[in-house]
Amino acid sequence: MSIARHDSSSILSQAVEHGNTVYLAGVVAKGLDKDIKGQTKEVLDEVDRLLGKCGSHKSKLLQAQIWVTDIRNRAPMNEVWTAWADAKNLPARACVEAKLADPRALVEIMVIAAK
C-alpha cells in the first residue's frame, strides 16, 4: 500500500494517506488573537481543507481528539463543533484539557477519517 504525505514541514506532515485512511496532524488556528469559537472555526476550516485534499470529508470522520487549554471552553468549542459536524456520522471523540505549545492557542484538533 502506498503512503502519501501532504503539506510537510521539517518535523511533520499535516496529512498522511495510507490505504483508505487519512490521518491529520493536530491543527491549531493561525489567528491566535481570536476567542475559542473563532479559533475552533478556523481549525475546522483547515480540517475541511486537508480532508478534501486527501479525497475525504467530515462525514467520513472515524476519530477526533480535541485539546482545549481551559476545560471551561469546552461548551463554546462544542457549539462550533456541533454546527460543523455531520450529525449523522459523528466520530468517536475525546476532549481533554491540556497545555498547548503556543500559550495563545486555545484549541487543537486531530482527526482520522476514511477516504
C-alpha positions in Angstrom: 0.0 0.0 0.0 1.2 3.4 -0.8 1.6 6.3 1.6 1.0 9.9 0.5 2.1 12.9 2.7 0.7 16.4 2.3 1.8 19.8 3.5 5.0 18.5 5.0 7.4 20.6 7.1 10.8 19.7 8.7 9.0 18.0 11.5 5.7 16.6 10.3 3.1 16.2 7.6 -0.2 17.9 8.1 -2.0 14.9 6.4 -1.0 11.4 5.7 -2.9 8.9 3.5 -2.4 5.2 3.9 -4.8 2.9 2.1 -8.3 4.2 2.7 -7.4 6.1 5.8 -6.5 9.7 6.3 -4.6 10.9 9.4 -4.3 14.6 10.2 -1.8 16.2 12.5 -3.1 18.3 15.3 -4.4 21.5 13.8 -4.3 24.9 15.6 -5.5 28.2 14.5 -3.2 30.8 12.9 -5.4 33.6 14.1 -4.4 33.3 17.7 -6.0 36.6 18.6 -9.4 35.0 18.2 -11.6 33.6 21.0 -12.3 29.9 21.4 -15.2 29.9 18.9 -13.1 31.8 16.3 -10.1 29.5 16.7 -12.3 26.4 16.6 -14.0 27.6 13.4 -10.6 28.3 11.8 -9.3 24.9 12.9 -12.3 23.1 11.4 -12.0 25.0 8.2 -8.4 23.7 7.9 -9.6 20.2 8.7 -12.1 20.5 5.8 -9.3 21.7 3.5 -6.9 18.9 4.4 -9.6 16.2 4.2 -10.7 17.5 0.8 -7.1 17.4 -0.4 -7.0 13.7 0.6 -10.3 12.9 -1.0 -12.2 12.6 2.2 -14.9 14.6 4.1 -16.1 15.3 7.6 -18.9 12.8 7.1 -16.1 10.1 7.0 -14.5 11.0 10.3 -13.6 8.0 12.4 -12.0 9.6 15.4 -11.3 13.1 16.8 -9.0 14.2 19.6 -9.6 17.7 20.9 -7.4 19.5 23.3 -8.6 22.8 25.0 -6.4 24.8 27.3 -9.2 25.5 29.6 -12.0 22.9 30.0 -14.5 25.7 30.6 -14.0 26.5 26.9 -15.4 23.0 26.1 -19.0 24.2 25.8 -18.4 27.1 23.4 -16.0 24.9 21.4 -18.8 22.3 21.2 -21.2 24.9 19.8 -18.9 25.4 16.8 -18.1 21.7 16.5 -21.9 20.8 16.6 -22.7 23.3 13.9 -19.8 21.9 11.7 -20.0 18.2 12.3 -22.1 15.8 10.2 -24.8 14.8 12.9 -25.5 11.5 11.2 -21.8 10.5 11.0 -20.2 11.5 14.3 -16.7 10.2 15.1 -15.5 8.6 18.3 -14.2 11.6 20.2 -12.2 12.7 23.2 -11.9 16.3 24.5 -9.4 17.0 27.3 -7.7 20.0 28.9 -4.0 20.4 28.1 -1.3 23.0 27.8 -0.6 23.6 24.1 2.8 24.6 22.6 1.7 28.2 21.9 0.1 29.8 25.0 -2.2 31.8 22.7 -3.7 28.7 21.2 -6.9 27.7 22.9 -7.8 24.5 20.9 -6.1 21.8 18.9 -7.9 19.2 16.9 -6.6 16.0 15.3 -8.7 13.6 13.3 -8.6 10.3 11.5 -11.0 9.7 8.6 -11.9 7.1 6.0 -11.5 8.1 2.3 
